[in-house]
Amino acid sequence: MQPGIWQILLIAALALLLFGGRGKISGLMGDAAKGIRAFREGLKGEDDKSTGESVLPRTDAEKEDLKH
């Protein structure tokens, strides 16, 4: 069974959408890489916070404990 004209046109249109038009695939992959990089940086930020240092302002009770 040989492909008809409509099948060939459909395959050509899909190929043009995927590989044509200013590198859409490479643009999508670049966006995905940026998202992964931002996710990893976010995880590193959580590790830095786990050292015990609080980023919230100290309460009056904590300030009193530091004076002693």
LINWO-V519886 format. One record per run of one state. SS is the DSSP state (H for helix, E for strand, L for the rest). FROM is the first residue (numbers start at 1). LEN is the number of residues. If there is no record, write none. Layout:
ss: [SS	SS]
from: [FROM	FROM]
len: [LEN	LEN]
This chain:
ss: [L	H	L	H	L	H	L]
from: [1	5	20	24	50	60	68]
len: [4	15	4	26	10	8	1]
